[in-house]
Amino acid sequence: MNRITEERRSALSGYSARECLNTIRKIRIISRDYSQRNRTGMHQSLFKGRGIDLADIREYEYGDDVRSIDWNITARSGKPHVRLYNEEKEQTTYLVIDRSASSSFGGNVSKDVKILETAATLIYSVLSEGDAAGIVLFTDTIEKYIPARKGKNHAASVINTIISHTPLSPKTDITHAAEFLLERLKRKSRIVIISDFDAPFFDDAVSLLKKRHDVQAIQISDEHETEIPDVGRIEIADPETGEQLLIDTSDPSFRERYRQAAEDHQGRLSNYLCKTHIPVLQISTSDPYRDVFFKLQTFYRGTA
């Protein structure tokens, strides 16, 4: 990870490159410590291994593994039959990472730093399995695209890009990112959208993407986005539009309207992801990294 000059600033909410690299080192140490205690590969505990596809069913022959006998067909036909499988080919994973201005929001830890933690963990996990990983950094345009490859050098290059890339636009357009992937990816891949999903609503493009690929969502959130404390009159700015507003947080009706609007947006998002069968994992900026790791582990054991 020495391709970044540690003293200069990163593009992540004022964090230095040194601070970001320390975060990456922490991820590798915690993951390695956990895997060694469980006698697994460095990240094998996160993803399930490659699966298998049913290729054919035929009558049992001498030497076949009895564990592959299909008992239902055997019972119906009166003759023992076995299932034949092909191992799935290596899986390609693309992380589709939101780099809009809203990701800079957060309390002690910003959303974009939590995005870095999540993305780095997934990248190391994918590559340790011998699979290929790539990234798409997006705002309301495609900021950066790195095709999927394998290897430690590739992992370092991808993570350096996440840390150092300065977005050209503050806005968000998930639909545009989905359309880009639909056009670019011809082979079925795992696609992980990492975002706060604070964006204009999306529908057709993401739905079509789900039909062609294995799509998952990881939503990064901050508790202060849904509840505004009573601190009197304050001036706030929308990070994506730059619009400034003077609001009175001491007004209970305003705080309730704000809470309800946030709840309605989350409800629409949850309903859409459920309808399209896109599994979603919730990660908060207040989650310590060990919790992030175990959340990812539980999530992927249930969806991989």
N, C-alpha and C positions, 0 to 999 in steps of 0.2 A: 504493500500500500504506500510506497514511497514516491509515487509519481506526483503527488500533490506537495507543494511547498507548505509545510505545516504552519508557518507563521502568517500566511496570508489569510484573508477572509474567505469563508465559503459563501455559497449563495443561500444558505439556510438560516434565515431570521437572525443575522448578526453573529452566528456561531463562527468561530475560527476554524480553519481547516484542521488545526491540531485537536480542537474539541471534537470535531466530527470523527477524526481518525481514532481518538480515544474511545468513542462510542463503538466503532467497528471492532476495535481490539477487545472491548468488553463483551461484545456479542460472541466473538470467537472463543474467548476464555470460558464464558458461562456454558455455551453449547458443548465445548469439548469436555468440560468438567461433568456435565450431565451425561454425555454419551459414554465416557469412561466408567462412570459409576454403574451404568447399565450395560456395559460391555457391548456396545453397538458401535457402528461407524459414527463419524463425527456428527452427522445430521440424519442418520437413518431413522431416528426415532420420530422425525417430523413427518416425512412422507411415507406412505405405504410404498412398497416396491412396485415394479411394473406388474401388471396383472396378466391374465391369460385369456385368450379368445377361444371359444369352442369352434373347432374346425370340422369335425365329422363324428359320426357314431357308426360303429361296425361291430360284427360279431367278435366275441372274445377269442383270442388266439393264445396258444401256449407261450408263456413268457410275459404276457401283459400284466401290468400292475393291477392287482385286484381292487385297489383303492379307486381306480378309474371306472369301475363297473357302474353302469346306469341301471339301478334296480327297478325303476318304473318300466323302462322299455324291456328289461329282462323278464319282468313279471308278465307283461302283455304278450310278448312273443314266445315265451317258453324257452328261449335260448339266451345265454348270457351275452350282453352287449357292453362295450366300453366306449367311453367318451375320449376323443382325441383332441388335444389342445395345441394351439400355437402360442408361443410367448409373444406378448405385445412388443412392437418395436419401441425403440427409445422415444420418450415423450419430449416434445419441445414446449417450453414455457415462456410466455411473454408477460412481463410485469408492465401494466399500463398505469403510469404514475402521474397523478394530478400535481402540477407545479404552479397552479394559479395563486393569486395573492391571498385568497382566503386560507390557504394552507399555512400561512405564516402566523395565524392566530393561535393563541394558547397562553396558559398561565406560566408556571415555572418551566414547562417544556412545551414548545410549539408543535403544531400538528405536523409540520414538514420534517422535524427531527424524529418524531414517532414514525413517520412514513419511511425515513431512512432506516431506522431500526428494523421495521417490518420487511422492507425490500431486501436489505442485506441478509437477513436470516433466510429468506426464501431463495435468494441467489446462491448462497453457499449450500443450501439443502439440495437444490436442483443439480448443481454441478457435482456435488459429492456422490450423487447417484449415477454419474456418468451421462446425464442428460444435458441438453443444451438450453441455455437461457438467453433471452434478449429483453430489451426494454423499449418502451415508447414513453417519452416525457411529453405531456400535452398541457395546453391551456385552452384557448379557443382555436388553436392551431397545433400542428405537430411541431413541437420544439426540437425534439431529438429522437432519432430512431437508430437503434443498434441491433442488427440482426442477431439471431440466436447462434451462439457458439458454445464450445466447451472449454474447460481448463481454468487453472488458477489465474493466469495472466488476464484472461477474459473477465473473470470475476472482479479483479482489481480495477480493470479499465471501466467496467460498467459502474461500479460503486463510486469511483472517482468522478465519473460523469454526473451522477446524481448529486454529489456534493458540490461540484464546481459550476454546474450549468446555471447561468443567470437567465430566467425566463424573459422573453421578449414582450409578453402580454400578461396583464393581470387577470384576465377573464377565464371562464371555464366553458367548454363545450364537449361533453362526453359523446354526443352524437357524432361529431366530426372524427373523434378518435376511433369510434367503432367503424365508421365508414372507411377510414384509412386501413384498418386491419382487414376488413372484408375484401378490399381490393388487393392488399399486399400478400395475405397468407392463403396459400392454396392447400396446404396440408393441415389436417386437424391438429390443433394445438390446445394446450391449457393456457387460458388467458385470465390473469388476475388483475382486476381493476382496483387500484389503491387510491382512495379519494375520500374527501369529506362529503362528497355528493351534494355540496351546496352549489347547485347549478341549475340552469333552465332544464325543465324536465325533458327526458329522452324516452324514446319508445321503439319505433320500428327498427332502427339500425342495430340497437343492442339486442332486440329480440331475434333478429336474423343472425346476428353474431352467435347467439346462444344455440341456434339450430345447427350451425356449422362447426362450432368449437365448444370446448369445455370451459364455460365462463364462470368465474367466481368473483365475489365482491368483498373487499375489506374496507369498512368504513371507519375512518379516523375522526374522532370527535373530541370536543372539549366541553366540560360541564357548564362553563360560563356562557356557552352559546344558547342554552335553553332557559337559563334563569338569570335575570338581571337583578343585581342587588340594589337596595335603596341607598343611593349615594347622592341624591339631589340632582341638580341640573348638570348635565355633562354634554360635551360635544363629541360625537362619534363620526367616524368616516368609514364608508363601505370600502374595503380593501380592493375590490374588483372594479368599482366604478369611480372611486374617488369622491363620491357625493358626501357632503358633510351635513349633519343634522344636529340640532340642539334638542335634547330630550330631557324630560323630567322623570327621573327614575323613582321619585317619591310618590308618583301617582300610581295607586294600586291597579287602576283599570288599565293603564298603559302596560304595566308589568304582566298583567294577565293576558292582554292581547298579544304581547310578544311571545309569552309562553305558549299560547294556543296556536299561533302561526308556526312556531318551531315544531310543535307536536303534529300539526296538520301536514307539514312538509315531510316529516319522518314517517307518518302514516301512509302517505301516498307512495313514498319510496319503498317501504316495507311491503305494501300490497303489490306493487309492480314486480319486485324481485321474487315474491312468492308466486305470483301468477306465471312468471316466465321460468320458474324453477331454477333461479340463480341463487345458490347458497351465499349467505352473507355472514361475515364475522365482524363484531363490534370491538374496536380497540379505542381506549381513551388515553388522552395525553397524561392522565394521572396514573396510568398503569406502569409499574416498574418493569424493567426489561424482562425479568424472570417470568412475570405474569404474561407478558406478550408472547414469550417463547412457548409457554404451556398452553396459552389460548390457540396459538397456531398449531401446535401439536394435536390438540383435541379436535380442532376444526378439520385438519387434513386427514386425520384418521377416520373421520366420519364422511369425508367427501371424495377422497382420492380413489 
